[in-house]
C-alpha cells in the first residue's frame, strides 16, 4: 500500500495470515497514518479473506503494542504498522508482525549538500525506522567523497543498525567516541535533539523531504528546550509532595527505578507517591492536585514534549537528581530507557 | 477512613495483606475520591507496612480493574475502592479486594416524605453500591407504612440485591412485573433514567443527601435525553461508513455483538469497521475522520453521557436497529450489558 511518501509492504504479514489461516486480525496504525485506515483494511482483507479490526488506542511507538488486553477478543494476529519491534521482547500473547512504513526518497541531493560540512570529519550515521534502509546509500555517497562513516549497533531495545528512537540513542553512543559529528537522516527535531543531548556531539540534520541541511539551527532549539528544562527543575526545588509516574506499557515499566527514586526522596525527607498508568495525560492526573512535582519514568517524551500541557512541573529522573543536588546542571543528560 | 459523606473500611483488605505478607499494593480510586489519595495511602501503609502505589488510569466502574497491565510491575495485591465487583469474574491476575465506599445517612426523612406517592403501590427498591446497605432500612420504613416492597436479584454482573449499575438494571427488571413503581435511593439522574428506560415503570428518586423526592422531574430529563437520542438516530440514517467500537476492558468486550452488527451492516450494504480500544474518547478517534457514525458496544454511558463531545453521531446497538429499520422508535430501550 502506498500512501506518499510512505510505502507499507504487507507481503510478509499476509503470507503468515494465509499460511496459518488466521481469521481475525487487529491492525495498529501510527497516529500519522490512522486516517488512511480503510486502505490498509481493504488491502489485507482482500489478500487474506480475514476480518481486519483496527485498534483505536494511541500508537506512538513500539511500546504501544496491543497486549494482553486483546487476549479475550478472539484476535488471532496483530499487525503493527510503522514501528520497529523491541528485540528484547521475544513473545507476544497474540502473535504480532511489525510492518515498516518506509520512505523511499532520493537522498543524494541532501547528502551532497551536506558534504562541505562533513568533509574532513569522521561521521556517525543515524536515522529513524522509516529511513533506516537509506543509510547504506548515504554511506556510499560519503565514501565517494572520502568521508569515513560509522553506523553503530544499539542495545536490546534497538532492532536495526543506526536506528535511534525517542527514548534510546544507544546506536549513536555506541560509536560516539570514534566520530566527530553525527549525520541524522530524517525530519523533526526531537530525535536529533535527544541525539545531541545524549552524545554531546555536533549533529547535522539531513532532511530528505525538503533537501535542507541544518546544523546550528539545532543549537537554538537545544537552548530553548534546556531553558525550559532548567525552569522545570527550578520550579521543582520547593516541591513538598512528589508523584513518581510509571508507565505500565511493555517497554516502559521502570518500576525498579521508581522505587529507587522513592528511596532517594525518602532520604531527603520528601513525601512521594508512585502513580501507575498505561497512558499518562493531563486528564488522568487531574485527581492528584496536591502533588507539587511529577517525576516521569514513563516515556521520556512526556516530560519534554508535553511539558506545557501539565500544570505541575514534570521532570525526568536525571533532572530530579539535579533538583536534589546529587547531580549538577552541567551533568544534564537526556533521559533514556536503556538495556531493558 | 472517613471522607464525608463516605466511609471506606479497609479492615478486610488490610487483614489479607498482613496475613499474606504482601509488600506492594496498587490502589484504584474512583474519580470523585482521587484527590484524597494521600489519606488512603497513609492509612494502608501504616496498618500493613507495605508500599502503596496508586493507579492513575481512569476508574469509573468495575470494568476498570487493574488487569494484566500490572502483571510485570511486581504488584502483589490490588485494592479497588468504591465499585462492587462483577460476580462473573472469578479470578484476577493480581489478587484484588473490592472496598466499598459507603454512605451512612439517615434515610427516614426522605422515605417518609415519599410515602404519600408510594402509598397503595407495590414498590421495587433499587440503589447503587454506596447506598445499597440502606435498602433494608428503607424496606422497614415502608413496611411500617403498610407499603409492600420488593428487592430484586441481578444477573451475573450484579453483586448485591437491589443494586443497579450504569450498564445493567437486571435487579430491577427481575421484579418489574410484580411492582407498580420503583424507589431509587441515591443521587444523580443517570441511574434512575436508565432504570426508567429499561423497565418503563415510574421511578421515585429519594435523594438522602438533600432529602428531596423527585418523580415527574425525571420525565423532563428522559424527554430531553430521548430527543437527543432521536437526533443521533436521525443523523445516522444517511451514514455511509460505520465504526463499531469494542471496549477491551474486562466486563465490556462485546466482540461477538460487534461481529453481529457488522453482519447486519454488511447485509444493508453499509461499510463498517470494528475499532477496538481500552479507553474510548474523542481524542483516540480523531484519526478516523471518514467514519460517519459510531456504534458503541463499549460502556453504554459513552453514547448517552459523552454524546456532545463527539463530532460523529454515536449510537447504541439498539439505536442502530432503529437506524436500519429493523426496530421502531417505540421499541426504544436503554443499552445494557447483560449476563456476560
HADDOCK unambig.tbl for C-alpha pairs under 7 A between the chains (distance, minus, plus):
assign (segid A and resid 31 and name CA) (segid B and resid 287 and name CA) 6.80 0.50 0.50
assign (segid A and resid 34 and name CA) (segid B and resid 287 and name CA) 4.89 0.50 0.50
assign (segid A and resid 34 and name CA) (segid B and resid 288 and name CA) 6.61 0.50 0.50
assign (segid A and resid 35 and name CA) (segid B and resid 287 and name CA) 4.68 0.50 0.50
assign (segid A and resid 35 and name CA) (segid B and resid 288 and name CA) 5.27 0.50 0.50
assign (segid A and resid 35 and name CA) (segid B and resid 289 and name CA) 6.48 0.50 0.50
assign (segid A and resid 53 and name CA) (segid B and resid 273 and name CA) 6.46 0.50 0.50
assign (segid A and resid 53 and name CA) (segid B and resid 274 and name CA) 4.95 0.50 0.50
assign (segid A and resid 53 and name CA) (segid B and resid 275 and name CA) 6.02 0.50 0.50
assign (segid A and resid 54 and name CA) (segid B and resid 274 and name CA) 6.17 0.50 0.50
assign (segid A and resid 54 and name CA) (segid B and resid 275 and name CA) 4.85 0.50 0.50
assign (segid A and resid 54 and name CA) (segid B and resid 276 and name CA) 6.09 0.50 0.50
assign (segid A and resid 55 and name CA) (segid B and resid 275 and name CA) 5.55 0.50 0.50
assign (segid A and resid 55 and name CA) (segid B and resid 276 and name CA) 4.72 0.50 0.50
assign (segid A and resid 55 and name CA) (segid B and resid 277 and name CA) 5.87 0.50 0.50
assign (segid A and resid 56 and name CA) (segid B and resid 275 and name CA) 5.71 0.50 0.50
assign (segid A and resid 56 and name CA) (segid B and resid 276 and name CA) 5.60 0.50 0.50
assign (segid A and resid 56 and name CA) (segid B and resid 277 and name CA) 5.05 0.50 0.50
assign (segid A and resid 56 and name CA) (segid B and resid 284 and name CA) 5.93 0.50 0.50
assign (segid A and resid 56 and name CA) (segid B and resid 285 and name CA) 6.42 0.50 0.50
assign (segid A and resid 57 and name CA) (segid B and resid 277 and name CA) 5.10 0.50 0.50
assign (segid A and resid 57 and name CA) (segid B and resid 278 and name CA) 6.73 0.50 0.50
assign (segid A and resid 57 and name CA) (segid B and resid 284 and name CA) 6.04 0.50 0.50
assign (segid A and resid 58 and name CA) (segid B and resid 284 and name CA) 6.27 0.50 0.50
assign (segid A and resid 68 and name CA) (segid B and resid 68 and name CA) 6.22 0.50 0.50
assign (segid A and resid 69 and name CA) (segid B and resid 248 and name CA) 5.92 0.50 0.50
assign (segid A and resid 70 and name CA) (segid B and resid 248 and name CA) 6.32 0.50 0.50
assign (segid A and resid 73 and name CA) (segid B and resid 253 and name CA) 6.60 0.50 0.50
assign (segid A and resid 73 and name CA) (segid B and resid 255 and name CA) 6.17 0.50 0.50
assign (segid A and resid 248 and name CA) (segid B and resid 69 and name CA) 5.93 0.50 0.50
assign (segid A and resid 248 and name CA) (segid B and resid 70 and name CA) 6.32 0.50 0.50
assign (segid A and resid 253 and name CA) (segid B and resid 73 and name CA) 6.59 0.50 0.50
assign (segid A and resid 255 and name CA) (segid B and resid 73 and name CA) 6.16 0.50 0.50
assign (segid A and resid 273 and name CA) (segid B and resid 53 and name CA) 6.45 0.50 0.50
assign (segid A and resid 274 and name CA) (segid B and resid 53 and name CA) 4.95 0.50 0.50
assign (segid A and resid 274 and name CA) (segid B and resid 54 and name CA) 6.16 0.50 0.50
assign (segid A and resid 275 and name CA) (segid B and resid 53 and name CA) 6.02 0.50 0.50
assign (segid A and resid 275 and name CA) (segid B and resid 54 and name CA) 4.83 0.50 0.50
assign (segid A and resid 275 and name CA) (segid B and resid 55 and name CA) 5.54 0.50 0.50
assign (segid A and resid 275 and name CA) (segid B and resid 56 and name CA) 5.69 0.50 0.50
assign (segid A and resid 276 and name CA) (segid B and resid 54 and name CA) 6.09 0.50 0.50
assign (segid A and resid 276 and name CA) (segid B and resid 55 and name CA) 4.71 0.50 0.50
assign (segid A and resid 276 and name CA) (segid B and resid 56 and name CA) 5.59 0.50 0.50
assign (segid A and resid 277 and name CA) (segid B and resid 55 and name CA) 5.87 0.50 0.50
assign (segid A and resid 277 and name CA) (segid B and resid 56 and name CA) 5.05 0.50 0.50
assign (segid A and resid 277 and name CA) (segid B and resid 57 and name CA) 5.09 0.50 0.50
assign (segid A and resid 278 and name CA) (segid B and resid 57 and name CA) 6.72 0.50 0.50
assign (segid A and resid 284 and name CA) (segid B and resid 56 and name CA) 5.93 0.50 0.50
assign (segid A and resid 284 and name CA) (segid B and resid 57 and name CA) 6.05 0.50 0.50
assign (segid A and resid 284 and name CA) (segid B and resid 58 and name CA) 6.28 0.50 0.50
assign (segid A and resid 285 and name CA) (segid B and resid 56 and name CA) 6.43 0.50 0.50
assign (segid A and resid 287 and name CA) (segid B and resid 31 and name CA) 6.80 0.50 0.50
assign (segid A and resid 287 and name CA) (segid B and resid 34 and name CA) 4.88 0.50 0.50
assign (segid A and resid 287 and name CA) (segid B and resid 35 and name CA) 4.68 0.50 0.50
assign (segid A and resid 288 and name CA) (segid B and resid 34 and name CA) 6.64 0.50 0.50
assign (segid A and resid 288 and name CA) (segid B and resid 35 and name CA) 5.30 0.50 0.50
assign (segid A and resid 289 and name CA) (segid B and resid 35 and name CA) 6.49 0.50 0.50
